[in-house]
Amino acid sequence: MTATVPGPTLGVVGGGQLGRMLAEAAAPLGVEVVVLDPTPDCPASLVARDQVLGSFDEADAVHDLAARVDALTFEIELADPDVLEEVSEEYDIPVHPSPDTLRMIQDKLVQKDTLGEAGIPIPEFRQVDDADDLRDAVEEFGAVMLKARTGGYDGRGNVPVTSVDEAEDALADIGHAPAMAEAFVDFVREVSVIGVVGDDETRVFPLGENVHEAEILRETVVPARTSDAVTERAKEVAYDVLDQLEGRGVYGIELFETSGSPRDSDPSSGQGPRDSGGEILVNEIAPRPHNSGHWTIEGAMTSQFEQHARAVLGWPLGSTALRAPTVSANILGDIEENQPAELHGVDGVLAADGVSLHWYGKHEVRPLRKMGHITAVGDAESLASTDGHDVADGGGDTGGNDVPDVAVDDLLAAARDHIDSLTFDP
């Protein structure tokens, strides 16, 4: 589409926090957003032009959405690729990323098969149809992560299995769903690359380091505290992954950095040893903006959400260059039972220099539910040079290791202090 302002209307299957932030980013471009979501007054409804009420895979609802928009995308993998293909043809509107890409990514086994056949480095895995298959995988790999092939997020649908005696219970835990077993990876850290595929250009954001607890992402640190060799390898793998995907848009690529040769580090950081080598393995792909890319709203020249709108519409992409060292930290439900959402301690966060608050507009807080996030942005002068930032091609680089580790460590510590000051407990 030729870029004009006011712009076209973008339809989004899904109206959660990702749809909300996408609508926020699209508005300054003159692009209006209509979302489809089964929850009345969903998080995106307060900032989008309108909401179609219906299930993500409900054909009639998707048809209603498609009839009102000029292009269609999704912010959740529960969308039905067959229905998306159908409405694309009937209403003559583009759908991005491609329904074929969504179809491949929805099934973790198909996703891994596709990556493996393309020669992209991945952990060892095998299909699991029953307890015998799972026992065979444990005997072969020593210990595995059992993953339901479809659905699941924030650790849901994932069960660690360390003994053949655990096979029956593990399958029961995922509801005896079709599954795969993936060998445990001896990794130093989890990292991610947010990639964006435009009409005739592809770019990646700087490498982020992800800190998880109980299978839930807590913080993303940018630039990742690792070596130039590892960041360059992550960039190469990310571009190889993007080459396998059809359709425009933003993709979150989760990666493992495996063990290498350790170098001097500060053990008090709690993040494990920092090393100068190691392989990069692909964990999973998300065909949409990703939690580990929320830092881009304040930390990058163009946010992942604005990039997604631009890409889906076929507009020129923005720069992915890093503004300054950045940490994003999730605000999670710190209560034991569901209750109306009211966050306390906000004044201190709002008063802090370089800290931004993002509230997702969810009406109910649940234990460990993602309710919002904060972003802490450091000193741009700590970017000692632009050697790690390929500004000429829009910052399409996963480097940025010219930032001293101590500066990023201090920023992470400050972000954690701010998160600890927030509570839903009256």
PLY file of the C-alpha trace (Angstrom):
ply
format ascii 1.0
element vertex 426
property float x
property float y
property float z
element edge 425
property int vertex1
property int vertex2
end_header
0.00 0.00 0.00
1.20 3.53 -0.77
1.57 5.44 2.48
-1.03 8.17 2.88
-2.27 10.06 5.93
-4.97 9.50 7.06
-4.02 5.94 6.39
-5.85 2.65 5.92
-7.68 0.71 8.62
-5.83 -2.27 10.07
-7.74 -5.27 11.43
-6.18 -7.27 14.27
-7.31 -10.70 15.41
-6.74 -10.37 19.15
-7.30 -7.43 21.44
-4.99 -8.11 24.38
-2.01 -6.05 25.43
-0.24 -6.60 22.11
-3.29 -5.33 20.20
-3.49 -2.38 22.57
0.14 -1.36 22.04
-0.22 -1.92 18.29
-3.19 0.46 18.19
-1.22 3.00 20.25
1.66 2.84 17.77
-0.54 2.94 14.67
-2.47 6.06 15.68
0.37 8.60 15.10
0.74 7.14 11.59
-2.89 7.96 10.84
-3.75 4.25 10.85
-6.96 3.24 12.65
-7.23 -0.22 14.22
-10.24 -2.50 14.67
-9.69 -5.57 16.87
-11.48 -8.89 17.25
-11.57 -10.37 20.74
-13.96 -12.55 22.79
-13.59 -10.43 25.94
-15.96 -7.45 26.16
-14.01 -4.21 26.70
-10.74 -6.03 25.98
-7.47 -4.18 26.70
-7.18 -2.87 23.14
-10.76 -1.58 23.00
-9.89 1.65 24.85
-7.38 2.73 22.20
-8.61 0.99 19.02
-11.38 2.52 16.91
-13.69 -0.42 17.54
-13.93 -4.03 18.68
-15.64 -6.97 16.99
-16.81 -9.33 19.71
-16.07 -12.96 18.89
-13.63 -15.84 19.26
-10.26 -15.61 17.55
-11.14 -18.52 15.24
-14.85 -17.74 14.78
-15.44 -17.54 11.02
-18.40 -15.12 11.16
-16.51 -12.74 13.46
-13.39 -12.78 11.27
-15.60 -12.07 8.24
-17.14 -9.11 10.09
-13.66 -7.80 10.85
-12.37 -8.31 7.31
-15.33 -6.42 5.82
-14.33 -3.30 7.76
-10.57 -3.10 7.16
-7.96 -2.65 4.44
-5.42 -5.16 5.79
-5.47 -7.91 8.39
-2.99 -9.24 10.94
-3.09 -11.10 14.27
-1.55 -10.73 17.71
-2.29 -14.24 18.93
-1.53 -17.65 17.42
-5.08 -18.89 18.12
-6.27 -17.28 14.89
-7.46 -19.81 12.28
-5.19 -19.73 9.20
-7.88 -21.34 7.01
-10.37 -18.59 7.86
-7.71 -15.92 7.30
-7.02 -17.31 3.84
-10.74 -17.38 3.11
-11.40 -13.76 4.04
-8.26 -12.56 2.26
-9.60 -13.93 -1.00
-13.23 -12.94 -0.44
-12.55 -9.34 0.59
-9.38 -8.89 -1.47
-7.30 -7.74 1.49
-3.74 -8.71 2.42
-3.14 -10.88 5.50
0.29 -10.73 7.12
2.17 -12.68 8.32
1.08 -15.35 5.86
-1.53 -17.88 7.07
0.97 -20.55 5.95
3.51 -19.14 8.39
0.91 -19.12 11.17
-0.01 -22.71 10.33
3.62 -23.81 10.60
4.34 -21.95 13.83
1.12 -23.08 15.55
2.44 -26.65 15.69
5.74 -26.73 17.57
6.70 -30.05 15.99
6.12 -28.73 12.46
8.00 -25.57 13.42
11.03 -27.56 14.59
10.89 -29.85 11.54
10.86 -26.83 9.23
13.82 -25.19 10.96
15.79 -28.42 11.12
15.27 -29.16 7.43
16.56 -25.67 6.65
19.77 -26.35 8.57
18.97 -23.87 11.34
20.48 -24.90 14.71
17.84 -26.26 17.11
17.82 -28.54 20.17
17.35 -32.26 19.61
13.71 -33.32 19.66
11.31 -36.10 18.79
7.58 -36.58 18.34
5.62 -37.93 21.32
2.35 -39.75 20.72
2.23 -41.81 23.91
4.09 -42.66 27.13
6.39 -45.11 25.37
7.54 -42.35 23.00
8.24 -40.09 25.95
10.17 -42.80 27.81
12.24 -43.40 24.67
13.00 -39.67 24.46
14.14 -39.56 28.10
16.39 -42.57 27.56
17.83 -40.98 24.40
18.34 -37.40 25.67
18.69 -37.96 29.42
16.09 -35.34 30.32
13.55 -33.48 28.22
11.03 -30.70 28.16
7.67 -32.14 27.14
5.77 -29.59 25.08
2.19 -29.65 23.86
2.44 -29.13 20.11
-0.27 -26.46 20.02
-1.32 -23.71 22.41
0.55 -22.91 25.57
2.37 -19.77 26.67
4.25 -18.56 29.75
5.21 -22.14 30.52
1.71 -23.56 30.09
1.84 -26.82 28.15
5.50 -27.37 29.09
6.50 -30.06 31.60
10.10 -31.04 32.47
10.65 -34.81 32.52
13.83 -36.19 34.07
12.88 -39.85 34.56
11.02 -42.50 32.58
8.85 -42.98 35.67
7.41 -39.49 35.16
6.09 -40.16 31.65
2.45 -40.94 32.46
2.04 -38.03 34.87
3.72 -35.59 32.48
1.38 -36.49 29.64
-1.57 -36.12 31.99
-0.32 -32.66 32.95
-0.68 -31.48 29.34
-4.02 -33.25 28.91
-2.58 -36.04 26.76
-2.34 -33.52 23.92
-0.20 -34.25 20.85
3.29 -33.43 22.01
7.00 -33.31 21.34
9.99 -33.87 23.60
12.94 -31.52 23.39
16.32 -32.26 24.92
17.30 -29.98 27.79
19.84 -27.41 26.62
22.87 -26.47 28.72
22.49 -22.75 28.11
24.25 -19.76 29.55
21.35 -17.39 28.90
18.18 -17.04 26.92
18.25 -14.29 24.32
15.93 -13.09 21.61
15.96 -11.19 18.37
12.98 -9.16 17.22
13.01 -9.27 13.43
10.85 -7.35 10.99
10.14 -8.26 7.37
8.91 -5.45 5.15
7.89 -5.26 1.54
11.45 -5.45 0.22
13.60 -5.13 3.34
14.41 -7.11 6.46
15.83 -5.73 9.69
16.56 -6.93 13.21
16.67 -5.13 16.54
19.66 -5.41 18.91
19.95 -8.65 20.84
17.98 -8.85 24.09
18.83 -10.99 27.11
15.76 -12.54 28.73
15.46 -13.38 32.41
12.81 -15.99 33.24
11.45 -17.31 36.52
8.86 -20.11 36.74
8.77 -20.17 32.91
7.56 -16.54 32.82
9.58 -13.72 31.30
10.49 -11.21 34.02
12.99 -8.85 32.38
14.64 -8.16 29.04
18.07 -6.50 29.07
19.37 -4.68 25.99
22.07 -4.97 24.87
22.50 -8.57 25.97
25.49 -9.08 28.26
27.42 -11.37 25.98
30.24 -11.32 23.45
30.39 -9.77 20.00
30.83 -13.25 18.53
27.63 -14.50 20.13
25.61 -11.44 19.10
26.85 -11.72 15.54
25.94 -15.42 15.47
22.48 -14.62 16.84
22.02 -12.09 14.05
23.00 -14.67 11.43
20.60 -17.27 12.82
17.78 -14.73 13.05
18.15 -13.78 9.39
18.18 -17.48 8.45
14.94 -17.97 10.40
13.29 -14.96 8.76
14.20 -16.40 5.34
11.99 -19.41 6.16
8.90 -17.34 6.98
6.33 -16.05 4.53
4.64 -12.71 4.93
5.43 -9.30 6.31
5.46 -8.30 9.95
7.37 -8.56 13.21
8.65 -11.91 14.47
9.94 -12.73 17.93
12.76 -15.29 17.75
13.65 -16.88 21.09
17.16 -18.34 21.30
19.42 -20.27 23.65
23.07 -19.29 24.01
24.86 -22.51 24.90
27.86 -22.88 27.18
31.22 -21.63 26.00
34.49 -20.50 27.50
33.83 -18.42 30.64
35.42 -15.04 31.14
35.65 -12.80 34.16
32.25 -11.84 35.55
30.56 -10.46 38.61
28.95 -13.44 40.36
26.71 -11.11 42.36
24.67 -10.32 39.25
22.80 -13.60 39.62
22.70 -14.08 35.87
25.31 -16.82 35.55
28.73 -16.61 33.91
29.37 -14.36 30.96
31.26 -16.09 28.22
33.07 -15.37 25.00
31.69 -18.19 22.91
28.93 -20.70 22.48
26.38 -21.76 19.90
22.97 -20.25 19.29
19.97 -22.59 19.15
16.43 -21.56 18.19
13.87 -22.18 20.90
10.59 -20.88 19.46
9.23 -18.29 17.02
6.28 -15.94 17.48
4.71 -14.51 14.29
3.87 -11.19 15.97
5.31 -8.58 18.34
6.76 -10.29 21.40
7.02 -9.60 25.12
10.82 -9.51 24.82
10.47 -6.62 22.37
8.50 -4.27 24.62
11.75 -2.45 25.41
11.69 -1.03 21.87
8.90 1.45 22.70
11.33 3.70 24.58
14.66 2.03 23.81
14.72 1.87 20.00
14.32 4.46 17.26
11.14 2.70 16.10
9.10 0.37 18.31
8.29 -3.21 17.32
4.60 -2.22 17.23
5.07 0.65 14.80
7.29 -1.63 12.72
4.56 -4.28 12.62
1.98 -1.77 11.38
4.39 -0.45 8.76
5.37 -3.92 7.61
1.85 -5.35 7.36
0.76 -2.34 5.31
3.82 -2.58 3.06
5.14 0.82 4.18
8.86 1.61 4.58
10.33 0.30 7.82
11.83 2.51 10.52
15.25 2.34 12.10
15.87 -0.48 14.58
18.84 1.31 16.17
19.25 1.33 19.95
18.71 4.73 21.63
20.36 3.76 24.93
20.79 0.73 27.19
17.28 -0.38 28.16
15.60 -2.83 30.53
11.94 -3.80 30.40
10.37 -5.56 33.38
6.95 -7.18 33.56
4.39 -6.21 36.18
2.90 -9.52 37.33
0.02 -10.32 39.64
1.52 -10.63 43.13
-1.68 -11.96 44.72
-2.87 -15.49 45.57
-6.46 -15.18 44.37
-8.15 -13.34 41.51
-9.31 -9.84 42.37
-10.16 -6.51 40.67
-6.99 -4.91 39.32
-5.70 -1.88 41.20
-1.98 -1.23 41.19
-0.39 0.55 44.17
3.00 2.28 44.39
2.70 3.96 41.00
3.80 7.41 42.23
7.38 6.31 42.78
7.70 4.85 39.30
6.23 7.94 37.66
8.64 10.17 39.60
11.73 8.26 38.49
13.83 9.71 35.67
14.09 7.50 32.61
11.35 5.08 33.74
8.10 4.59 31.79
4.95 2.78 32.91
2.74 0.73 30.60
-0.65 -0.46 31.89
-2.45 -3.12 29.85
-6.01 -2.28 30.88
-6.95 -5.70 32.25
-9.81 -5.50 34.72
-8.84 -8.50 36.82
-5.48 -9.44 38.30
-4.63 -13.11 38.67
-1.56 -14.81 40.17
1.43 -14.07 37.91
-0.78 -12.58 35.19
1.00 -9.98 33.04
-0.69 -6.69 33.89
1.78 -4.20 32.46
5.46 -3.42 32.27
7.97 -0.71 33.02
10.89 0.39 30.89
14.08 1.84 32.32
16.30 3.67 29.83
19.92 4.37 30.65
22.41 6.98 29.54
22.83 7.19 25.78
26.44 8.31 26.32
27.25 4.81 27.61
27.02 3.71 23.99
30.74 4.21 23.61
30.60 4.18 19.81
28.32 3.18 16.98
30.59 0.29 16.02
28.00 -2.24 17.22
25.05 -0.38 15.68
24.68 -0.52 11.93
22.95 2.85 11.69
23.48 3.08 7.96
21.03 0.25 7.26
18.61 1.29 9.98
20.31 -0.24 12.97
19.67 -3.74 11.68
22.13 -5.31 14.05
22.11 -7.44 17.19
25.30 -5.91 18.50
25.68 -3.21 21.06
28.30 -4.84 23.26
30.23 -1.60 23.54
28.09 -0.89 26.64
29.89 -1.82 29.88
28.24 -4.75 31.66
28.22 -2.81 34.91
26.05 -0.08 33.38
23.46 -2.62 32.26
23.65 -4.45 35.61
22.89 -1.21 37.45
19.97 -0.49 35.14
18.55 -3.97 35.73
18.90 -3.57 39.50
17.04 -0.24 39.35
14.24 -1.77 37.27
13.85 -4.58 39.80
13.63 -2.07 42.63
10.82 -0.27 40.83
8.95 -3.52 40.17
9.30 -4.50 43.82
7.68 -1.20 44.81
4.51 -2.04 42.86
1.82 -4.26 44.33
-1.79 -5.32 43.83
-2.05 -6.26 47.50
-4.25 -3.55 49.12
0 1
1 2
2 3
3 4
4 5
5 6
6 7
7 8
8 9
9 10
10 11
11 12
12 13
13 14
14 15
15 16
16 17
17 18
18 19
19 20
20 21
21 22
22 23
23 24
24 25
25 26
26 27
27 28
28 29
29 30
30 31
31 32
32 33
33 34
34 35
35 36
36 37
37 38
38 39
39 40
40 41
41 42
42 43
43 44
44 45
45 46
46 47
47 48
48 49
49 50
50 51
51 52
52 53
53 54
54 55
55 56
56 57
57 58
58 59
59 60
60 61
61 62
62 63
63 64
64 65
65 66
66 67
67 68
68 69
69 70
70 71
71 72
72 73
73 74
74 75
75 76
76 77
77 78
78 79
79 80
80 81
81 82
82 83
83 84
84 85
85 86
86 87
87 88
88 89
89 90
90 91
91 92
92 93
93 94
94 95
95 96
96 97
97 98
98 99
99 100
100 101
101 102
102 103
103 104
104 105
105 106
106 107
107 108
108 109
109 110
110 111
111 112
112 113
113 114
114 115
115 116
116 117
117 118
118 119
119 120
120 121
121 122
122 123
123 124
124 125
125 126
126 127
127 128
128 129
129 130
130 131
131 132
132 133
133 134
134 135
135 136
136 137
137 138
138 139
139 140
140 141
141 142
142 143
143 144
144 145
145 146
146 147
147 148
148 149
149 150
150 151
151 152
152 153
153 154
154 155
155 156
156 157
157 158
158 159
159 160
160 161
161 162
162 163
163 164
164 165
165 166
166 167
167 168
168 169
169 170
170 171
171 172
172 173
173 174
174 175
175 176
176 177
177 178
178 179
179 180
180 181
181 182
182 183
183 184
184 185
185 186
186 187
187 188
188 189
189 190
190 191
191 192
192 193
193 194
194 195
195 196
196 197
197 198
198 199
199 200
200 201
201 202
202 203
203 204
204 205
205 206
206 207
207 208
208 209
209 210
210 211
211 212
212 213
213 214
214 215
215 216
216 217
217 218
218 219
219 220
220 221
221 222
222 223
223 224
224 225
225 226
226 227
227 228
228 229
229 230
230 231
231 232
232 233
233 234
234 235
235 236
236 237
237 238
238 239
239 240
240 241
241 242
242 243
243 244
244 245
245 246
246 247
247 248
248 249
249 250
250 251
251 252
252 253
253 254
254 255
255 256
256 257
257 258
258 259
259 260
260 261
261 262
262 263
263 264
264 265
265 266
266 267
267 268
268 269
269 270
270 271
271 272
272 273
273 274
274 275
275 276
276 277
277 278
278 279
279 280
280 281
281 282
282 283
283 284
284 285
285 286
286 287
287 288
288 289
289 290
290 291
291 292
292 293
293 294
294 295
295 296
296 297
297 298
298 299
299 300
300 301
301 302
302 303
303 304
304 305
305 306
306 307
307 308
308 309
309 310
310 311
311 312
312 313
313 314
314 315
315 316
316 317
317 318
318 319
319 320
320 321
321 322
322 323
323 324
324 325
325 326
326 327
327 328
328 329
329 330
330 331
331 332
332 333
333 334
334 335
335 336
336 337
337 338
338 339
339 340
340 341
341 342
342 343
343 344
344 345
345 346
346 347
347 348
348 349
349 350
350 351
351 352
352 353
353 354
354 355
355 356
356 357
357 358
358 359
359 360
360 361
361 362
362 363
363 364
364 365
365 366
366 367
367 368
368 369
369 370
370 371
371 372
372 373
373 374
374 375
375 376
376 377
377 378
378 379
379 380
380 381
381 382
382 383
383 384
384 385
385 386
386 387
387 388
388 389
389 390
390 391
391 392
392 393
393 394
394 395
395 396
396 397
397 398
398 399
399 400
400 401
401 402
402 403
403 404
404 405
405 406
406 407
407 408
408 409
409 410
410 411
411 412
412 413
413 414
414 415
415 416
416 417
417 418
418 419
419 420
420 421
421 422
422 423
423 424
424 425
